[in-house]
Amino acid sequence: MLKRFFKLKVVLMASLVLAVMAFGSFDSARGQVVCEGVDFPTGWFNVPVPSTDDANFIAGLFGTAEVFNGNTVGGLDWLYQDDAFLNTSATGNQLISWWTQKNGRNTYLQVTNTGPGVVDLDDDGNPDGVWVHVQILIGDPATGCPEIRNFCDFYTPFDTHVYDLGNLVHNSDGTPIPSSNLQGNEGIIVVTPVEDCSLGALPFFPAVTYNFLQGNVRIVDSRVDVDYGTNVFARLVFDCAIGDPVDGFDCFFEDILPFSLAHNYTILGGPAGADVVLVALSDDYSNSDAYFAIGASPSYGPYNICDDEEHCFSCRGDAGCFVRIGVNDVLPVSEEFTPVPPSPTPTPCATDEDCPEGQVCNVETGVCEEVVTPTPTPTPTPEEGGGGGGGCAIAGGPVQAGTAMANILLPLIPAFAVGFRMLRRRQQRKSEEK
């Protein structure tokens, strides 16, 4: 996966060139497009964030799928922020990501504990690992992105686990986690270190200071065989000791509140699908026995879509805890595509042994072909009193080249190669006649 990180305090310096696969045509009438009618194959967009009253964390991701010489490459990257430290290669105290199980996509979130832990399970004075609370919020701004799944899990020192959102299991013991309500949905996933939750019932456990979590996410789209990937954003807790409660007073998660989000884009050869995903969370410390990340409702926009010569259009804004949009008519929301399955490629061969079962090697073209056995044509039966058969027919048997060309499938090979071989055969025949 292509991935780059940006720290420059200049909006235009957020760039990631992402190349991907062949897609089919798409409907021009798109209701989710950021700026309908804008057709810039190269440019940048900027998303102002004018309202952050109830948010503690606002960020965005940009993923794209493009056409480039038939090569398949996926990309997902965090949007550049003009007023926040954004280093997703670092460890932190809380992991935040987009997840999606919609339209043939499947999300894999990898979580790594890079430290010793904070929990002493055997009372020997040494930490044995860390408990984490995993919250999965559905991306529904109309209802505030409610939590639809949460669970506790345990990580030993330097432990790693991958949460497959299509088949969830615990890291600690491999037991299944119900995930049917995730399928067909998408939203925000949050992983937070917490106090020992092995004895208490969910959701009563406070967050703790532990800046040792690291993660990455992969989103595999089975419809079009593309794999997006990026590091997961990790929020920090400052000036507190390992294990201190994150209570919002003495210890609290860093605020990530940008004034704008920006990214460059480039189309390398044809129509492409782009997902601009905006997520917003609020830290809830109101219950001393528990911490929650809940959906926030900032305003975004109006969006600015600009070409590479700084010709810009201002488009409608949006609001909510989760927003997924397209950039413009050139880069619409990726799920609006009707993918075209790739055509099968003829198998190269030298002899019949190189071919799959049911095929033979065409030594002229050097590729495998299906064995075609036509339906036998019956021999005409002479009429009674007739004088000897007056018809000509092929009475069964394999069809020979030149006698029934309609029954022979020609492999898809370059036209110049066919012409070259035909010319060579004619030259050979002329030399033999001489």
Secondary structure, DSSP 4 states (H G I P E B T S, - for coil): -B------S-GGG------------B-S--TTBSSTT---SEEEEEEE--B-TT-SEEEEEEEEE--STT----EEEEPEESSS---TTS-BSEEEEEEE--TTEEEEEEEEE-S--SB-TTSSSS--BEEEEEEEEE--GGGT--EEEEEEEEE-TT-EEEEETTS-B-TTT--B---GGGTT-EEEEEEEEES--SSSPTT---BB----EEEEEEEEETTTTEEEEEEPEEE-B-S--TT-B--SSSS-BPPB--SEEEEEEE--SS--EEEEEEEEEEEE--STT--EEEE---EE--EEEEETT--EEEE--EESSEEEEBSSSSS--GGGB-PPPPPPPPPB-SSGGGSPTTEEEETTTTEEEEPP-PPPPPPPPPPTT--S-------SSPPPTTT-GGG-PPP---HHHHHHHHHHHHHHHHHHH-
